[in-house]
Amino acid sequence: MTETVSQAPNSDAPKTAQDLFRFLDDLGISHSTKSHPPVFTVSESESLRDEIPGGHTKNLFVKDKKDRFFVLTVEERASVDLKSVHKVIGASSRVSFGSPEKMLDYLGVIPGSVTVFGALNDTGNNVTFVLDEDLMSHEIINGHPLSNDATTSIGRNDLIRFLKATGHEPLVLKVTG
């Protein structure tokens, strides 16, 4: 006789915005979220600037030759030199963009929705999160809550607390030019 163990349905399913909000609430972290039409580029999201104060983010999901993955979170208009950023973030080689499959596996998001809040889905600690120093000069940081049809605002210190609570020690480095 064999015994089967049943797993909860969708136990490996990516966490949702509601899961994120519950996690933040459980940590006592203040946050606010504004829904909007899906945005895929910085240009599309600029119309929200008057409605949502704070530093707005651009997130790059990159990897090095040893398959170490990073999320670089920078101000939306900042530029990152992908030819030299590896020296700053401690990558083993020049970085390239990570695949959509790894993005979904590790962060639980699809292209156009990369976010620092994806740390909630990276339970295997496969990704290093890098916050740009210039972005961290803002009191409030804004990012997608695991989908690109809303923007969640959180205090910069609370963002670091959130990352640590997910098991990630964020790096705050100057990665923009």
Protein Blocks (a to p, Z undefined) as FASTA:
>chain_A
ZZdddddehklgccdfklmmmmmmmnopacddddddddfbfklmmmmmmmmgcjdddddd
dddfkopacdddddfkbccdfklmmmmnopabdcddddfklmmmmnopaehiacfklmmm
mmnopaccdddfklmmpfbdcddehiakbccdddfklmmmmmmmnopacddddfbZZ
